[in-house]
Amino acid sequence: MAKVKTVFFCQNCGNESAKWIGKCPSCNEWNTYVEEVLSKHSATQTDFSFEKTKPVNLKETGTVKTEQRVSSKIAELDRVLGGGIVSGSLVLVGGEPGIGKSTLLLQMALSQEGKTLYVSGEESVQQIKMRAERIGEIPGNCFLYAETGLSEVLRQSESLDPDVLIVDSIQTLYSDRIEASIGSISQVKECTAQLMKFAKQKDIPVFLIGHVNKDGAIAGPKVLEHMVDTVLQFEGDRHLSYRILRTIKNRFGSTSELGIFEMNTSGLREVTNPSEVLISPREPGLSGISLGATLEGNRPLILETQGLVSPASYGNPQRSTTGYDYKRLTMLLAVMEKRLGIRLSSQDVFLNIAGGIKVQDTALDLAICASIFSSFEDAPISDSVCFAGEVGLGGEIRPVGRIENRINEAEKLGFKEIYISKHNLKTKDLKQFKISIKSFSKLSDLFQELF
């Protein structure tokens, strides 16, 4: 007879407790603990016969070469994965409902040269077939399987021996080893652990689709993100056409890369030049708009910054940002008021990074200061001018890294002038560029030249 154990789990962070608690001591959320009944089976009752392993000598172990990566046939997905799919890796893809997670992985499954197994616990085989026909031609090496039992999924995967396994979604799978409900924290942890062991021992990459909670975080225990090798976040407004794929965690590459897609009737289209997409067309003569050169991983981007400065009519001045750090904006406003002598303490200031991009690169400081000053003076900035520089507390313009990539992107998009730090000229030879490069050491000197 199996021993029954009752425990309480926090639905937000996965913290475990022997009794019910009103406030979670881990994440400080209220009324998130739910009771789950666990049943411990004997060691002979297993869902899948995993191979037994033994310790190996580290010196005698072969080196894993980068050539073992396999292309997903989607360049933007390869970028965020660090150059391709690593054999035996476990990848978790999260995002809002309807954002395109299933469409992205189905496109990847249809474009593979080897065998792929797409396991769906949410749709029937006929529904997936209808979506696949809209995407394009269906190859003969893609297999569909509508099942929620993990034991059957592992058995069919062992029998088929696919090159890629896709599970949509991890919250719909259940294991017979525990007596918890489908989608509970215990089931998600158990299913992920078995899939991880399957991926490592069979050397098959496994992609998991994960739901998100109301706060936008991946639903389930936080340990789920620690167990997998890579966590990808699919972002964007589902009412708009553009989607952004970010890397939250990656054991095999950088976490600063992003991929941009456009959703249309035939699936997701890769956006190879995102700067042209992020720069929206506007009427000439508008103040408060400037263009800055930033970097996301190895990819240079030209972003549009929109600033609005207006007198505060309702008490304390407001400070609002979208896509930019609020504390850094207040620092830049204090620098402009101290070093340029303009009264921003009595003004409402609103800042928006167009395109839904969240920026952490300090090289956008110069463009943000220019857009705020432009709105304050109601003086428009030419759309052929670009900025790339960090602003210090003394009002100085500090140099930024990889300035050649930023200048090259601005030149490629047809900009005539770019404003940078004077200190970037000391270490780099920028004479090979045709774009006019203007360098300054102080913010006051730049604005005197610009306006």
LUMMIDREN-845705 format. One line per field, with one value per residue (C-alpha): residue in three letters; x, y, z. Coordinates in nm, 2 decimals. Last residue first. Layout:
<recs>
residuo [ALA_...]
xx [X_...]
yy [Y_...]
zz [Z_...]
</recs>
This chain:
<recs>
residuo [PHE_LEU_GLU_GLN_PHE_LEU_ASP_SER_LEU_LYS_SER_PHE_SER_LYS_ILE_SER_ILE_LYS_PHE_GLN_LYS_LEU_ASP_LYS_THR_LYS_LEU_ASN_HIS_LYS_SER_ILE_TYR_ILE_GLU_LYS_PHE_GLY_LEU_LYS_GLU_ALA_GLU_ASN_ILE_ARG_ASN_GLU_ILE_ARG_GLY_VAL_PRO_ARG_ILE_GLU_GLY_GLY_LEU_GLY_VAL_GLU_GLY_ALA_PHE_CYS_VAL_SER_ASP_SER_ILE_PRO_ALA_ASP_GLU_PHE_SER_SER_PHE_ILE_SER_ALA_CYS_ILE_ALA_LEU_ASP_LEU_ALA_THR_ASP_GLN_VAL_LYS_ILE_GLY_GLY_ALA_ILE_ASN_LEU_PHE_VAL_ASP_GLN_SER_SER_LEU_ARG_ILE_GLY_LEU_ARG_LYS_GLU_MET_VAL_ALA_LEU_LEU_MET_THR_LEU_ARG_LYS_TYR_ASP_TYR_GLY_THR_THR_SER_ARG_GLN_PRO_ASN_GLY_TYR_SER_ALA_PRO_SER_VAL_LEU_GLY_GLN_THR_GLU_LEU_ILE_LEU_PRO_ARG_ASN_GLY_GLU_LEU_THR_ALA_GLY_LEU_SER_ILE_GLY_SER_LEU_GLY_PRO_GLU_ARG_PRO_SER_ILE_LEU_VAL_GLU_SER_PRO_ASN_THR_VAL_GLU_ARG_LEU_GLY_SER_THR_ASN_MET_GLU_PHE_ILE_GLY_LEU_GLU_SER_THR_SER_GLY_PHE_ARG_ASN_LYS_ILE_THR_ARG_LEU_ILE_ARG_TYR_SER_LEU_HIS_ARG_ASP_GLY_GLU_PHE_GLN_LEU_VAL_THR_ASP_VAL_MET_HIS_GLU_LEU_VAL_LYS_PRO_GLY_ALA_ILE_ALA_GLY_ASP_LYS_ASN_VAL_HIS_GLY_ILE_LEU_PHE_VAL_PRO_ILE_ASP_LYS_GLN_LYS_ALA_PHE_LYS_MET_LEU_GLN_ALA_THR_CYS_GLU_LYS_VAL_GLN_SER_ILE_SER_GLY_ILE_SER_ALA_GLU_ILE_ARG_ASP_SER_TYR_LEU_THR_GLN_ILE_SER_ASP_VAL_ILE_LEU_VAL_ASP_PRO_ASP_LEU_SER_GLU_SER_GLN_ARG_LEU_VAL_GLU_SER_LEU_GLY_THR_GLU_ALA_TYR_LEU_PHE_CYS_ASN_GLY_PRO_ILE_GLU_GLY_ILE_ARG_GLU_ALA_ARG_MET_LYS_ILE_GLN_GLN_VAL_SER_GLU_GLU_GLY_SER_VAL_TYR_LEU_THR_LYS_GLY_GLU_GLN_SER_LEU_ALA_MET_GLN_LEU_LEU_LEU_THR_SER_LYS_GLY_ILE_GLY_PRO_GLU_GLY_GLY_VAL_LEU_VAL_LEU_SER_GLY_SER_VAL_ILE_GLY_GLY_GLY_LEU_VAL_ARG_ASP_LEU_GLU_ALA_ILE_LYS_SER_SER_VAL_ARG_GLN_GLU_THR_LYS_VAL_THR_GLY_THR_GLU_LYS_LEU_ASN_VAL_PRO_LYS_THR_LYS_GLU_PHE_SER_PHE_ASP_THR_GLN_THR_ALA_SER_HIS_LYS_SER_LEU_VAL_GLU_GLU_VAL_TYR_THR_ASN_TRP_GLU_ASN_CYS_SER_PRO_CYS_LYS_GLY_ILE_TRP_LYS_ALA_SER_GLU_ASN_GLY_CYS_ASN_GLN_CYS_PHE_PHE_VAL_THR_LYS_VAL_LYS_ALA_MET]
xx [1.99_2.24_2.56_2.46_2.30_2.64_2.84_2.61_2.63_3.00_3.28_3.16_3.21_3.04_3.07_2.94_2.85_3.10_3.27_3.64_3.77_3.65_3.98_3.90_4.08_4.10_3.79_3.56_3.67_3.49_3.16_2.91_2.67_2.58_2.51_2.37_2.16_2.08_2.00_2.34_2.52_2.33_2.41_2.78_2.80_2.65_2.88_3.19_3.10_3.16_3.16_3.04_3.24_3.12_2.95_3.00_2.72_2.90_2.67_2.76_2.58_2.64_2.67_2.52_2.30_2.15_2.06_1.88_1.54_1.62_1.55_1.24_1.25_0.97_1.23_1.11_1.03_1.37_1.54_1.36_1.44_1.80_1.84_1.69_1.92_2.23_2.13_2.08_2.44_2.34_2.21_1.92_1.64_1.30_1.17_0.79_0.84_0.89_1.08_0.86_0.94_0.70_0.81_0.58_0.75_0.82_1.15_1.25_1.38_1.67_2.01_2.21_2.44_2.20_1.87_2.01_2.19_1.87_1.67_1.93_1.91_1.53_1.55_1.80_1.56_1.27_1.46_1.34_1.07_0.79_0.87_0.66_0.77_0.49_0.54_0.38_0.06_-0.18_-0.08_0.28_0.40_0.47_0.77_0.71_0.99_0.99_1.29_1.32_1.56_1.84_1.95_2.29_2.28_2.56_2.37_2.11_2.31_2.19_2.20_1.96_1.70_1.52_1.17_1.05_0.96_0.76_0.86_0.83_0.54_0.64_0.73_0.81_1.16_1.13_1.06_1.36_1.58_1.46_1.64_1.60_1.25_1.16_0.80_0.57_0.27_0.10_-0.17_0.08_0.29_0.61_0.92_1.21_1.49_1.68_2.02_2.14_2.14_2.45_2.52_2.51_2.37_2.10_1.86_1.61_1.67_1.42_1.19_1.01_0.68_0.54_0.19_-0.01_-0.32_-0.11_0.11_0.46_0.68_0.80_1.04_1.30_1.45_1.75_1.90_1.60_1.60_1.65_1.35_1.13_1.26_1.05_0.75_0.46_0.35_0.62_0.61_0.38_0.22_-0.11_0.06_0.25_0.21_0.51_0.60_0.87_1.14_1.34_1.68_1.76_2.09_1.90_2.04_2.03_1.69_1.52_1.65_1.52_1.19_1.16_1.25_1.00_0.72_0.79_0.82_0.51_0.31_0.41_0.33_-0.02_-0.10_-0.28_-0.39_-0.16_-0.15_0.22_0.40_0.13_0.28_0.07_0.12_-0.09_0.13_0.43_0.26_0.29_0.59_0.84_1.09_1.37_1.58_1.31_1.37_1.02_1.02_1.18_0.95_0.65_0.75_0.82_0.49_0.30_0.46_0.39_0.02_-0.12_-0.14_-0.21_0.09_0.21_0.50_0.71_0.93_0.70_0.71_0.41_0.42_0.33_0.21_-0.16_-0.14_0.04_-0.25_-0.50_-0.28_-0.26_-0.64_-0.66_-0.41_-0.61_-0.51_-0.42_-0.19_0.02_0.33_0.52_0.78_1.05_1.24_1.54_1.56_1.37_1.15_0.81_0.92_1.06_0.73_0.55_0.78_0.69_0.32_0.29_0.46_0.26_0.13_-0.21_-0.17_0.12_0.47_0.71_0.95_1.15_1.45_1.60_1.93_2.04_2.19_2.24_2.01_2.16_2.39_2.34_1.97_1.86_2.04_1.92_1.56_1.61_1.77_1.49_1.62_1.66_2.03_2.20_2.48_2.74_2.99_3.04_3.25_3.19_3.52_3.56_3.59_3.92_4.03_3.70_3.70_3.36_3.11_2.84_2.51_2.20_1.97_1.62_1.33_1.02_0.71_0.85_0.70_0.99_1.10_0.77_0.52_0.51_0.17_0.14_-0.18_-0.18_-0.31_-0.29_-0.10_-0.14_-0.35_-0.12_0.21_0.53_0.75_0.93_0.75_0.41_0.13_-0.17_0.01_-0.14_0.07_0.37_0.50_0.66_0.76_0.65_0.69_0.33_0.12_0.27_0.26_0.10_0.17_-0.03_0.14_-0.01_0.21_0.14_0.00]
yy [7.35_7.09_7.28_7.44_7.10_6.92_7.18_7.16_6.78_6.79_6.59_6.62_6.43_6.47_6.19_6.26_5.93_5.80_5.57_5.46_5.75_5.60_5.50_5.41_5.46_5.84_5.90_5.73_6.00_6.27_6.10_6.05_6.24_6.08_6.26_6.17_5.87_5.64_5.31_5.16_5.46_5.43_5.05_5.12_5.39_5.15_4.86_5.09_5.22_4.88_5.01_5.35_5.67_5.92_6.25_6.48_6.64_6.59_6.30_6.11_6.08_5.77_5.81_5.72_5.96_5.98_6.26_6.23_6.27_6.63_6.73_6.94_7.24_7.27_7.39_7.13_6.87_6.90_6.89_6.57_6.41_6.51_6.38_6.05_6.03_6.09_5.83_5.56_5.44_5.33_5.00_4.87_4.90_4.74_4.73_4.78_4.94_5.30_5.37_5.61_5.89_6.12_6.42_6.65_6.98_7.17_7.00_7.04_7.39_7.42_7.52_7.29_7.13_7.11_7.07_6.83_6.62_6.60_6.49_6.22_6.09_6.07_5.88_5.64_5.56_5.49_5.24_5.24_5.05_5.29_5.57_5.81_6.09_6.31_6.65_6.69_6.90_6.87_7.13_7.01_7.20_6.98_6.77_6.48_6.25_5.99_5.77_5.59_5.30_5.21_4.86_4.69_4.31_4.13_4.12_4.40_4.71_5.07_5.36_5.64_5.83_6.15_6.26_6.54_6.79_6.71_6.92_6.64_6.40_6.05_5.71_5.45_5.34_5.00_4.82_4.97_4.89_4.53_4.43_4.05_4.04_3.67_3.59_3.40_3.21_3.21_3.47_3.71_3.75_3.94_3.82_3.97_3.78_3.88_3.83_3.94_3.60_3.47_3.11_2.75_2.77_3.01_3.19_3.48_3.48_3.71_3.65_3.97_3.97_4.22_4.21_4.40_4.29_4.01_4.28_4.14_3.90_3.54_3.45_3.18_2.98_2.75_2.46_2.35_2.26_2.62_2.75_2.47_2.55_2.86_2.64_2.66_2.93_3.12_3.49_3.74_3.86_3.69_3.35_3.22_2.89_2.69_2.53_2.27_2.20_1.88_1.82_1.45_1.30_0.99_1.01_1.39_1.44_1.15_1.28_1.63_1.48_1.29_1.60_1.82_1.57_1.55_1.93_2.00_1.73_1.85_2.21_2.13_2.13_1.80_1.70_1.53_1.15_1.10_0.83_0.83_1.14_1.42_1.65_1.96_2.21_2.11_2.23_2.16_1.93_1.93_1.65_1.69_1.42_1.16_0.81_0.67_0.39_0.59_0.89_0.66_0.53_0.87_1.01_0.71_0.75_1.13_1.09_1.40_1.27_1.41_1.29_1.45_1.33_1.54_1.36_1.36_1.73_1.96_2.26_2.59_2.77_2.75_2.37_2.34_2.51_2.27_1.97_2.10_2.10_1.75_1.61_1.74_2.04_2.10_1.81_1.83_1.63_1.73_1.46_1.56_1.34_1.49_1.77_2.02_2.29_2.15_2.12_2.48_2.61_2.41_2.56_2.92_2.85_2.69_3.00_3.25_3.52_3.37_3.32_3.51_3.37_3.09_2.87_2.62_2.45_2.12_2.03_1.69_1.81_2.18_2.37_2.66_2.96_3.10_3.00_3.36_3.37_3.02_3.14_3.44_3.23_2.98_2.66_2.52_2.47_2.18_2.24_1.97_2.19_2.37_2.08_1.87_1.75_1.38_1.25_1.09_1.38_1.39_1.02_0.87_0.78_0.52_0.54_0.33_0.37_0.49_0.24_0.46_0.49_0.32_0.10_-0.11_0.17_0.15_0.43_0.74_0.91_1.29_1.47_1.84_2.13_2.48_2.78_3.11_3.30_3.60_3.66_3.73_3.54_3.30_3.34_3.28_3.45_3.26_2.94_2.59_2.31_2.10_2.37_2.37_2.69_2.66_3.03_3.14_2.84_2.80_2.43_2.25_1.88_1.57_1.23_0.90_0.59_0.34_0.00]
zz [-3.14_-3.22_-3.17_-2.84_-2.74_-2.80_-2.61_-2.31_-2.29_-2.27_-2.44_-2.80_-3.12_-3.46_-3.71_-4.06_-4.23_-4.49_-4.25_-4.30_-4.10_-3.77_-3.62_-3.27_-2.93_-2.91_-3.12_-2.86_-2.61_-2.80_-2.73_-3.01_-3.23_-3.56_-3.89_-4.23_-4.14_-4.44_-4.26_-4.34_-4.20_-3.87_-3.85_-3.93_-3.66_-3.40_-3.50_-3.50_-3.15_-3.00_-2.64_-2.53_-2.45_-2.18_-2.25_-1.96_-1.77_-1.44_-1.34_-1.66_-1.99_-2.21_-2.59_-2.92_-3.11_-3.46_-3.69_-4.03_-3.87_-3.78_-3.43_-3.35_-3.12_-2.86_-2.61_-2.35_-2.61_-2.78_-2.44_-2.35_-2.69_-2.67_-2.31_-2.43_-2.73_-2.52_-2.26_-2.52_-2.48_-2.13_-2.27_-2.05_-2.30_-2.31_-2.66_-2.72_-3.06_-2.95_-2.62_-2.43_-2.19_-2.00_-1.80_-1.61_-1.53_-1.21_-1.14_-1.51_-1.48_-1.74_-1.61_-1.84_-1.58_-1.28_-1.46_-1.72_-1.46_-1.24_-1.55_-1.63_-1.28_-1.29_-1.61_-1.46_-1.18_-1.41_-1.62_-1.98_-2.18_-2.09_-1.85_-1.64_-1.41_-1.28_-1.12_-0.78_-0.77_-1.06_-1.32_-1.39_-1.70_-2.00_-2.12_-2.36_-2.48_-2.75_-2.81_-3.15_-3.16_-3.40_-3.32_-3.33_-3.28_-3.09_-2.76_-2.79_-2.88_-2.90_-3.15_-3.07_-3.26_-3.13_-3.09_-2.86_-3.13_-3.44_-3.75_-4.01_-3.97_-3.86_-3.99_-3.72_-3.65_-3.48_-3.81_-4.00_-3.70_-3.70_-4.02_-4.06_-3.93_-3.94_-4.04_-3.81_-3.94_-4.28_-4.18_-4.04_-3.72_-3.75_-3.57_-3.38_-3.21_-2.90_-2.76_-2.41_-2.24_-2.42_-2.50_-2.39_-2.04_-2.15_-1.92_-2.00_-2.37_-2.55_-2.85_-2.96_-3.15_-3.41_-3.55_-3.29_-3.10_-2.94_-2.79_-2.77_-2.58_-2.62_-2.33_-2.38_-2.09_-2.17_-1.98_-1.78_-1.41_-1.27_-1.47_-1.32_-0.97_-0.98_-0.94_-1.19_-1.42_-1.62_-1.51_-1.67_-1.35_-1.43_-1.47_-1.77_-1.96_-2.06_-2.39_-2.36_-2.63_-2.59_-2.76_-2.79_-2.64_-2.52_-2.17_-2.13_-2.30_-2.11_-1.78_-1.85_-1.96_-1.63_-1.42_-1.62_-1.56_-1.18_-1.14_-1.34_-1.16_-0.81_-0.90_-1.02_-1.39_-1.38_-1.03_-0.79_-0.73_-0.81_-1.01_-1.28_-1.44_-1.59_-1.88_-1.95_-1.77_-1.98_-2.30_-2.59_-2.58_-2.87_-2.92_-3.18_-3.36_-3.30_-3.17_-3.27_-3.01_-2.74_-2.81_-2.81_-2.47_-2.33_-2.44_-2.31_-1.96_-1.97_-2.01_-2.18_-2.54_-2.89_-3.10_-3.43_-3.64_-3.88_-4.12_-4.43_-4.49_-4.47_-4.71_-4.55_-4.24_-4.32_-4.37_-4.03_-3.85_-4.00_-3.91_-3.55_-3.53_-3.68_-3.44_-3.15_-2.94_-2.58_-2.48_-2.79_-2.86_-3.17_-3.27_-3.51_-3.75_-3.93_-4.19_-3.97_-4.13_-4.01_-3.65_-3.64_-3.78_-3.51_-3.25_-3.36_-3.40_-3.06_-2.89_-3.10_-2.86_-2.82_-2.45_-2.30_-2.32_-2.22_-2.41_-2.21_-2.37_-2.24_-2.42_-2.53_-2.85_-2.86_-3.10_-3.28_-3.26_-2.91_-2.86_-2.92_-3.26_-3.37_-3.31_-3.53_-3.80_-3.82_-3.98_-3.63_-3.69_-3.51_-3.27_-3.26_-3.44_-3.10_-2.99_-2.67_-2.54_-2.47_-2.11_-2.02_-1.80_-1.62_-1.54_-1.56_-1.29_-1.39_-1.57_-1.58_-1.88_-1.81_-1.82_-1.83_-1.62_-1.32_-1.05_-0.91_-0.67_-0.49_-0.53_-0.31_-0.32_-0.30_-0.21_-0.28_-0.07_-0.20_-0.08_-0.26_-0.01_0.02_-0.16_0.03_-0.22_0.02_0.35_0.17_0.36_0.48_0.55_0.53_0.68_0.59_0.37_0.02_-0.18_-0.55_-0.63_-0.72_-0.65_-0.30_-0.22_0.07_0.16_0.21_0.21_0.12_0.17_-0.10_0.00]
</recs>
